[in-house]
Structures are given as C-alpha cells and as structure tokens.
Amino acid sequence: MSEVSTPALRAEALEDLLVEQGVFAPEQLDAIIEMFNERVGPMNGARVVARAWTEPDFKARLLNDATEAIAEYQFEGGQVDKLVVVENTDEVHNVVVCTLCSCYPWAMLGLPPKWYKDPAYRSRIVREPRRVLEEFGLQVADSKKIRVWDSSAEVRYMVLPQMPERLLTADETARAAAVGRDAMIGVALVQ
C-alpha cells in the first residue's frame, strides 16, 4: 500500500467534513474537482499560445484584446474578464506578478502555484527580476529587457512565450503540449 501524503489526508478530511456538514453533496465536489482537472488550467493557455504561434491573425487579435480573442473558447474558471497577453521577443522578456495578492487568470493557467502567492516572489520579482528569474533557473541575456507586469483585480496578464525552433515543424497539439504554465507566467521558457 502506498503512503498518502499529509496534504492529501487534509484534503480528504476537509472533503469529508464539507459533505458531513451539508455544505456540498459528494457529486458537487466531484464536479468541482473534474472542472479543475479537465476544463480549467494551463492546457487552455497552452492551446491559445500554440494557436497564436501558427495563426498571425489570431495572434494579432490576442495581443490587441485577449479577452475578446479567447471568448470563442468559452473557458470555465474565470478571472479572464480583462486579460492582457504580452509577447516575449528577442528584445523583451515578460514576467507576471500580483504584488497585492495573487490575481491570476485561472481559466487560462489553473490554480496559482504556491510560489506565485509568496510575499518574497511578489516583492522581489519587481525589485530584482533578473536575479529571481535566475533562481527559477532562467538565464535572461543581459541585452534583453525584462518587463514585469502587475496583475490586479481589474486586469490579469499572461505571457505569450517565444516558440522554440524545434517546434517549427510540430503540429498544434505537440506545440501546446510543450507549453508549461511557468512559461505563460514568464519564469520559464517553453521546454
């Protein structure tokens, strides 16, 4: 029998308590978990990125008004009422933070990672972005400018990462599979 982690035990205990207290029915909790596992998350953002890499008209619409450009997808999960997508280029590397709390485009990227909510990340990425990115394992050339975008309750940001050359001949599905959440936040490159 495999050992169950402490967070998993806490989650199970919380689920049992919520059901026992009548806050949720088991089916409601299953539906919420299914939504976050299958319909909300970085796979949505990755699909949008892969499409932008191959369709110049869509990319232009995405960079002009991301909220409008992604409306056709009808993503669940929210937090994209005012979405702005910023593009990484040979001259500029973009990174996203919410200095106040953890404002984040859930429908596109899923639940925010623990480090995104950490006060150290939220303050340091603004003051010393190059150094923080290095701590994530990302070396940004000194010749490249780093722009930090501060998400808020009014506007959320997502990075359109650069497509690696090795993906030029890949299909859209393979391209989307290569795009990770951290690349769309700007703390990593597409793998």
Wavefront OBJ file of the C-alpha trace (Angstrom):
o trace
v 0.000 0.000 0.000
v 1.387 3.439 -0.907
v 1.796 6.118 1.707
v -0.706 9.005 1.452
v 0.777 12.493 1.824
v -0.254 14.845 4.612
v -1.825 17.373 2.160
v -3.838 14.548 0.601
v -5.055 13.458 4.026
v -6.025 17.033 4.888
v -7.875 17.416 1.599
v -9.769 14.171 2.178
v -10.639 15.190 5.752
v -11.844 18.596 4.544
v -13.940 16.975 1.832
v -15.500 14.586 4.364
v -16.262 17.479 6.708
v -17.869 19.588 3.972
v -20.080 16.671 2.951
v -20.898 15.768 6.571
v -21.891 19.380 7.361
v -24.099 19.521 4.253
v -22.093 22.305 2.623
v -21.612 20.197 -0.513
v -23.013 16.964 -1.834
v -20.366 14.451 -2.962
v -21.452 14.948 -6.593
v -20.886 18.708 -6.315
v -17.347 18.212 -5.036
v -16.678 15.691 -7.814
v -17.899 18.243 -10.381
v -15.612 20.949 -8.980
v -12.611 18.623 -8.994
v -13.434 17.482 -12.532
v -13.684 21.099 -13.708
v -10.237 21.986 -12.360
v -8.688 18.739 -13.619
v -10.197 18.736 -17.107
v -11.547 22.151 -18.133
v -9.578 24.784 -16.218
v -5.844 25.036 -16.290
v -2.654 25.576 -18.200
v -3.813 23.341 -21.032
v -6.188 26.178 -22.004
v -3.427 28.757 -22.084
v -1.184 26.332 -23.965
v -3.842 25.843 -26.666
v -4.106 29.608 -27.090
v -0.311 30.001 -27.262
v 0.049 27.201 -29.841
v -2.651 28.769 -31.992
v -1.067 32.225 -31.736
v 2.249 30.772 -32.906
v 0.649 29.439 -36.106
v -2.124 31.921 -36.909
v -0.877 35.505 -37.338
v -4.416 36.953 -37.397
v -5.314 35.251 -34.113
v -2.015 36.371 -32.585
v -2.715 39.983 -33.570
v -6.209 39.788 -32.040
v -4.792 38.156 -28.891
v -2.192 40.870 -28.387
v -4.718 43.617 -29.155
v -7.605 42.357 -26.956
v -7.001 38.966 -25.352
v -10.376 38.893 -23.617
v -12.171 39.217 -26.932
v -9.796 36.847 -28.751
v -10.344 33.982 -26.293
v -14.111 34.491 -25.947
v -14.781 31.868 -28.623
v -13.220 29.205 -26.371
v -15.782 29.789 -23.593
v -13.242 28.798 -20.943
v -14.537 27.985 -17.470
v -12.837 29.077 -14.285
v -12.993 32.825 -14.620
v -10.529 35.576 -13.918
v -10.209 36.496 -17.589
v -12.758 39.340 -17.700
v -9.886 41.649 -18.658
v -6.993 39.549 -19.910
v -3.900 41.124 -21.423
v -1.364 38.952 -23.242
v 2.194 40.268 -23.559
v 4.654 38.772 -26.025
v 8.201 37.679 -25.353
v 10.535 38.711 -28.172
v 14.256 38.703 -28.894
v 14.430 42.123 -27.202
v 11.981 41.758 -24.278
v 11.223 39.069 -21.708
v 7.959 39.487 -19.784
v 7.102 38.154 -16.349
v 3.852 38.388 -14.382
v 3.205 39.014 -10.693
v 0.415 40.238 -8.479
v 2.080 42.430 -5.875
v -1.084 42.762 -3.768
v -2.256 39.176 -3.503
v -2.451 36.508 -6.194
v -4.614 37.829 -9.037
v -4.208 35.290 -11.787
v -6.058 34.120 -14.932
v -7.383 30.812 -13.540
v -9.250 29.805 -16.697
v -6.022 30.006 -18.683
v -3.424 28.835 -16.159
v -5.292 26.882 -13.486
v -4.722 27.418 -9.803
v -1.836 29.759 -8.990
v 1.308 27.985 -7.819
v 2.292 28.393 -4.179
v 5.374 30.484 -5.040
v 3.221 32.967 -7.024
v 1.356 33.836 -3.809
v 4.522 34.023 -1.704
v 5.329 37.559 -0.445
v 9.008 37.048 -1.331
v 8.203 36.424 -5.015
v 5.656 39.233 -5.098
v 8.134 41.818 -3.832
v 11.431 40.567 -5.233
v 10.359 39.999 -8.856
v 9.613 43.719 -9.087
v 12.888 44.863 -7.485
v 15.302 42.312 -8.897
v 13.596 40.387 -11.718
v 16.761 39.105 -13.372
v 18.018 37.607 -10.115
v 14.664 35.993 -9.263
v 14.416 34.509 -12.758
v 17.919 33.075 -12.302
v 16.703 31.415 -9.099
v 13.980 29.772 -11.203
v 16.760 28.520 -13.495
v 16.057 31.035 -16.245
v 19.032 32.979 -17.573
v 17.845 36.049 -19.487
v 20.536 37.661 -21.632
v 21.801 40.994 -20.310
v 20.927 42.504 -23.692
v 17.258 41.589 -23.214
v 14.996 43.948 -21.289
v 12.787 42.413 -18.586
v 9.289 43.821 -18.119
v 7.292 42.956 -15.021
v 3.502 43.103 -15.325
v 1.441 43.525 -12.162
v -1.897 41.691 -12.303
v -4.776 43.085 -10.306
v -8.478 42.571 -9.745
v -9.082 44.745 -12.829
v -6.615 43.159 -15.260
v -4.779 39.863 -15.446
v -1.711 39.186 -17.547
v -0.401 36.174 -19.404
v 2.854 35.821 -21.333
v 2.944 34.654 -24.946
v 6.308 32.862 -24.866
v 8.594 32.574 -27.848
v 8.300 29.378 -29.828
v 11.495 27.306 -29.852
v 12.815 26.495 -33.323
v 12.450 22.776 -32.672
v 8.658 23.255 -32.695
v 8.528 24.867 -36.146
v 7.611 21.561 -37.784
v 5.421 20.279 -34.934
v 1.644 20.246 -35.154
v -0.528 22.406 -32.903
v -1.146 19.575 -30.420
v 2.586 18.951 -29.946
v 3.219 22.673 -29.637
v 0.544 23.026 -26.964
v 1.966 20.031 -25.079
v 5.351 21.803 -24.895
v 3.927 24.954 -23.267
v 4.002 24.878 -19.484
v 2.265 27.149 -17.018
v 5.512 28.749 -15.865
v 6.348 29.856 -19.431
v 2.994 31.691 -19.547
v 3.875 33.446 -16.287
v 7.347 34.236 -17.621
v 9.532 32.407 -15.104
v 10.495 29.676 -17.584
v 10.910 29.089 -21.291
v 8.929 26.627 -23.379
v 10.538 23.215 -22.946
l 1 2 3 4 5 6 7 8 9 10 11 12 13 14 15 16 17 18 19 20 21 22 23 24 25 26 27 28 29 30 31 32 33 34 35 36 37 38 39 40 41 42 43 44 45 46 47 48 49 50 51 52 53 54 55 56 57 58 59 60 61 62 63 64 65 66 67 68 69 70 71 72 73 74 75 76 77 78 79 80 81 82 83 84 85 86 87 88 89 90 91 92 93 94 95 96 97 98 99 100 101 102 103 104 105 106 107 108 109 110 111 112 113 114 115 116 117 118 119 120 121 122 123 124 125 126 127 128 129 130 131 132 133 134 135 136 137 138 139 140 141 142 143 144 145 146 147 148 149 150 151 152 153 154 155 156 157 158 159 160 161 162 163 164 165 166 167 168 169 170 171 172 173 174 175 176 177 178 179 180 181 182 183 184 185 186 187 188 189 190 191
